[in-house]
């Protein structure tokens, strides 16, 4: 009988991909309860993965959180190496992470809440919120190409709303009732130049995502370009910067009465200096 810990009946080692929450986390906890050491794999939700590890350890189990994007072979190999180093080997692999093979089409649309939050983040120039949405896209198993396609459609809807304010009422756009006011607000906050530039970037980004072996990286680079019109020296980039400045000035303008300096009366004449003549 092999005496190495990872090969004994009561001390096997498992890697569970996408185990920071949901079904993956439940699988990791159940395996740990059966006496199996668990590698809790995550792509971006480190805090969630650490909570899973802590709950396993609190129950007397063994676990470690290891970050790796399962779409990147080098990171997967490093994860297995870490498992061998920490626990002595790998006996079980639970491939729970949701990924889409390049070229396949996702059957489920992107959650509207993700699109809403990304556009709001772009409006505010909020990099943390933007990349937080990317993280959720990857963690939820949404195909990055499908997300980019749905984002392009959202930008198209915003452009149409700016050009045709009654597009919904006239039937030109078919939008769910709950999203109409959100899109109107976002269309008002973004100018035509910003929306047109964003749509061009997303359209080009879709081509880069096709067949990519690192879709998360491509999606992050796309979002970085969307956030940085200052790095774009094209005419579209210049117009986007001007619109952003105009919008910032408009939102920061305060009523003249509130900012006007208090009226001043006539300035008193300076007293004539006394001149003393000494005899």
Phi and psi in degrees as a GROMACS rama.xvg file:
@    title "Ramachandran Plot"
@    xaxis  label "Phi"
@    yaxis  label "Psi"
@TYPE xy
-71.1884  130.48  UNK-2
-96.2049  -1.18977  UNK-3
-65.6999  137.07  UNK-4
-57.93  -40.5074  UNK-5
-75.2769  -8.32749  UNK-6
-108.677  -1.37122  UNK-7
-79.6251  161.615  UNK-8
-62.5217  -30.8575  UNK-9
-104.092  6.97136  UNK-10
-141.85  53.9153  UNK-11
-82.1634  166.679  UNK-12
-124.711  133.357  UNK-13
-126.52  142.834  UNK-14
-107.483  126.499  UNK-15
-116.472  111.492  UNK-16
-79.2875  149.866  UNK-17
59.3334  44.7654  UNK-18
-104.032  14.9654  UNK-19
-76.8918  -17.7789  UNK-20
-163.705  175.704  UNK-21
61.7162  -140.866  UNK-22
-62.0149  -40.7961  UNK-23
-59.7964  -43.0758  UNK-24
-64.3792  -39.9156  UNK-25
-64.6072  -39.6147  UNK-26
-64.2475  -43.9578  UNK-27
-60.3838  -43.7495  UNK-28
-65.9437  -39.644  UNK-29
-66.9567  -42.4969  UNK-30
-61.8438  -41.7398  UNK-31
-64.5426  -37.2554  UNK-32
-65.2321  -24.6898  UNK-33
-88.115  8.74641  UNK-34
89.6219  15.1906  UNK-35
-99.3378  132.832  UNK-36
-72.5745  134.204  UNK-37
-121.643  131.38  UNK-38
-94.2659  113.323  UNK-39
-88.8954  101.27  UNK-40
-84.221  142.297  UNK-41
-146.406  158.029  UNK-42
-101.801  -36.9792  UNK-43
-147.091  -19.7847  UNK-44
-90.3801  72.8485  UNK-45
-62.8073  -43.4847  UNK-46
-60.7166  -41.6868  UNK-47
-65.7015  -41.5511  UNK-48
-63.7584  -40.1548  UNK-49
-66.1547  -33.9185  UNK-50
-65.8971  -38.1845  UNK-51
-62.9584  -44.6157  UNK-52
-61.2409  -45.2935  UNK-53
-61.9015  -38.9989  UNK-54
-67.1629  -35.3393  UNK-55
-68.1892  -45.6923  UNK-56
-65.5696  -36.8307  UNK-57
-63.4639  -28.1358  UNK-58
-89.0492  6.20212  UNK-59
93.082  7.50472  UNK-60
-93.5996  177.404  UNK-61
-116.711  132.318  UNK-62
-160.144  157.653  UNK-63
-148.577  141.899  UNK-64
-91.6559  130.673  UNK-65
-132.579  123.416  UNK-66
-84.0602  133.877  UNK-67
-167.17  133.672  UNK-68
-85.7714  114.266  UNK-69
-69.8256  -6.11302  UNK-70
-87.7413  -4.24049  UNK-71
-113.154  106.96  UNK-72
-52.8919  -40.3971  UNK-73
-63.014  -37.4936  UNK-74
-70.9746  -35.7205  UNK-75
-64.2955  -43.5991  UNK-76
-61.7638  -41.1018  UNK-77
-64.7767  -35.7912  UNK-78
-63.9357  -42.9233  UNK-79
-64.4617  -39.6329  UNK-80
-61.4956  -40.4286  UNK-81
-64.2553  -41.1821  UNK-82
-61.7601  -41.5362  UNK-83
-64.8493  -42.5765  UNK-84
-64.6296  -42.2936  UNK-85
-80.6797  -40.0078  UNK-86
-120.682  -4.90833  UNK-87
97.7677  -6.83728  UNK-88
161.572  -174.474  UNK-89
-135.095  125  UNK-90
-109.043  -28.2627  UNK-91
-133.174  136.704  UNK-92
-124.274  120.674  UNK-93
-109.04  105.321  UNK-94
-87.6693  81.7186  UNK-95
-92.407  -21.5536  UNK-96
-60.3965  133.307  UNK-97
-88.5847  113.382  UNK-98
-130.374  160.407  UNK-99
-117.429  126.656  UNK-100
-65.207  139.756  UNK-101
-54.2748  136.248  UNK-102
96.4931  -17.2903  UNK-103
-87.9795  155.754  UNK-104
-106.996  129.349  UNK-105
-67.3416  144.526  UNK-106
-90.8955  -13.7608  UNK-107
-113.678  134.283  UNK-108
-70.0208  158.414  UNK-109
-68.2242  142.939  UNK-110
-60.3479  126.817  UNK-111
-57.9777  -31.3355  UNK-112
-63.1677  -35.5278  UNK-113
-66.1291  -42.5882  UNK-114
-64.9936  -42.3295  UNK-115
-60.752  -45.245  UNK-116
-67.6363  -35.8661  UNK-117
-67.4843  -44.3648  UNK-118
-63.8099  -41.1274  UNK-119
-61.5496  -39.1025  UNK-120
-65.1844  -38.7524  UNK-121
-67.363  -36.9582  UNK-122
-61.7518  -43.7962  UNK-123
-86.0566  -1.99648  UNK-124
62.3605  33.346  UNK-125
-92.533  97.9502  UNK-126
-65.3497  -40.2213  UNK-127
-60.4594  -45.625  UNK-128
-67.4118  -37.6398  UNK-129
-60.8557  -51.4863  UNK-130
-73.2274  -20.556  UNK-131
-65.5074  -37.8586  UNK-132
-66.5128  -41.7312  UNK-133
-58.0518  -42.3282  UNK-134
-60.1313  -43.8713  UNK-135
-66.3087  -36.9951  UNK-136
-59.0973  -46.8241  UNK-137
-68.7356  -45.2649  UNK-138
-64.9505  -32.5041  UNK-139
-79.7058  -7.01969  UNK-140
83.3224  8.61105  UNK-141
-68.6745  134.493  UNK-142
-65.6785  122.158  UNK-143
-55.6973  -33.7791  UNK-144
-66.4424  -39.7943  UNK-145
-67.1961  -39.8472  UNK-146
-61.6278  -44.3672  UNK-147
-64.0154  -37.5099  UNK-148
-63.8669  -44.716  UNK-149
-66.8327  -34.0991  UNK-150
-65.4684  -40.4124  UNK-151
-62.4524  -40.9462  UNK-152
-63.9524  -38.8011  UNK-153
-63.9733  -42.2129  UNK-154
-63.7068  -38.6482  UNK-155
-59.7623  -44.6088  UNK-156
-61.7452  -40.2885  UNK-157
-66.7601  -39.1302  UNK-158
-63.8447  -42.5189  UNK-159
-63.0777  -41.8882  UNK-160
-63.7758  -33.7993  UNK-161
-69.8265  -37.5776  UNK-162
-83.0648  -32.5289  UNK-163
-129.687  88.0555  UNK-164
-56.1661  -29.9859  UNK-165
-99.9761  29.4709  UNK-166
-60.1724  -33.9794  UNK-167
-72.6165  -47.9913  UNK-168
-63.4537  -33.6765  UNK-169
-84.2097  -5.24586  UNK-170
86.6396  4.71513  UNK-171
-68.1149  -34.6033  UNK-172
-119.343  135.977  UNK-173
-108.727  96.416  UNK-174
-117.752  145.169  UNK-175
-59.9979  144.966  UNK-176
-55.9754  -36.8679  UNK-177
-70.9989  -13.6828  UNK-178
-106.034  -10.7769  UNK-179
-61.1616  -49.9924  UNK-180
-66.3783  -35.1993  UNK-181
-62.4878  -46.2129  UNK-182
-66.3136  -36.0838  UNK-183
-63.2444  -43.4007  UNK-184
-62.2294  -44.4089  UNK-185
-67.9532  -36.7976  UNK-186
-64.9922  -36.656  UNK-187
-69.1039  -33.3129  UNK-188
-77.901  -23.763  UNK-189
-109.187  135.441  UNK-190
-82.6561  170.045  UNK-191
-59.7028  -41.2178  UNK-192
-66.4566  -42.4152  UNK-193
-63.4434  -43.4546  UNK-194
-67.1507  -42.1051  UNK-195
-64.1079  -43.2891  UNK-196
-63.756  -44.1939  UNK-197
-61.493  -42.4029  UNK-198
-63.4805  -40.5202  UNK-199
-62.0713  -42.3429  UNK-200
-66.614  -41.9292  UNK-201
-67.449  -39.8922  UNK-202
-60.7399  -43.9475  UNK-203
-67.3451  -36.6853  UNK-204
-64.5641  -31.4021  UNK-205
-61.1163  -38.4895  UNK-206
-65.3876  -37.5345  UNK-207
-71.1197  -30.1714  UNK-208
-74.391  -25.4471  UNK-209
-63.2398  118.724  UNK-210
74.9041  7.32956  UNK-211
-68.2705  140.729  UNK-212
-89.5463  -4.91133  UNK-213
-135.118  68.6502  UNK-214
-62.7158  -33.7963  UNK-215
-61.8525  -46.3309  UNK-216
-60.1517  -43.9966  UNK-217
-63.6906  -39.6502  UNK-218
-67.6996  -38.1709  UNK-219
-65.5872  -41.0078  UNK-220
-64.8286  -38.9624  UNK-221
-61.0005  -46.2557  UNK-222
-65.088  -35.2794  UNK-223
-62.77  -40.9166  UNK-224
-67.2249  -35.9236  UNK-225
-64.4706  -32.8715  UNK-226
-79.5567  -16.7564  UNK-227
-120.536  70.0102  UNK-228
-63.9368  -22.3607  UNK-229
-65.4334  -22.6956  UNK-230
-88.1972  -0.321502  UNK-231
-104.981  111.465  UNK-232
-92.5171  12.6084  UNK-233
-79.0188  170.893  UNK-234
-59.7363  -39.3904  UNK-235
-63.48  -39.3716  UNK-236
-65.3006  -40.4109  UNK-237
-62.8477  -46.5548  UNK-238
-63.1623  -38.5948  UNK-239
-63.1925  -39.387  UNK-240
-66.3334  -42.1094  UNK-241
-62.1934  -43.9566  UNK-242
-63.4509  -39.3903  UNK-243
-64.0014  -40.7153  UNK-244
-65.6167  -42.0009  UNK-245
-63.3009  -41.9204  UNK-246
-65.612  -38.8733  UNK-247
-65.3412  -41.8238  UNK-248
-63.7773  -39.4984  UNK-249
-65.8771  -39.858  UNK-250
-77.6721  -19.958  UNK-251
-96.2655  -3.63012  UNK-252
-70.0994  133.536  UNK-253
-114.717  155.484  UNK-254
-55.262  143.19  UNK-255
-60.9442  -35.5615  UNK-256
-63.4229  -31.2383  UNK-257
-77.889  -24.2029  UNK-258
-108.736  -7.37477  UNK-259
-66.2418  142.67  UNK-260
-73.3495  145.366  UNK-261
-60.0103  141.598  UNK-262
-64.7258  143.93  UNK-263
-116.195  141.94  UNK-264
-77.383  177.69  UNK-265
-61.999  139.287  UNK-266
-72.9092  128.193  UNK-267
-62.9469  145.062  UNK-268
-67.3421  142.886  UNK-269
-68.1738  134.958  UNK-270
-63.8758  143.782  UNK-271
-71.0202  122.539  UNK-272
-61.9548  138.167  UNK-273
-76.5733  138.442  UNK-274
-114.675  119.783  UNK-275
-100.617  125.081  UNK-276
-108.042  120.833  UNK-277
-96.1281  131.686  UNK-278
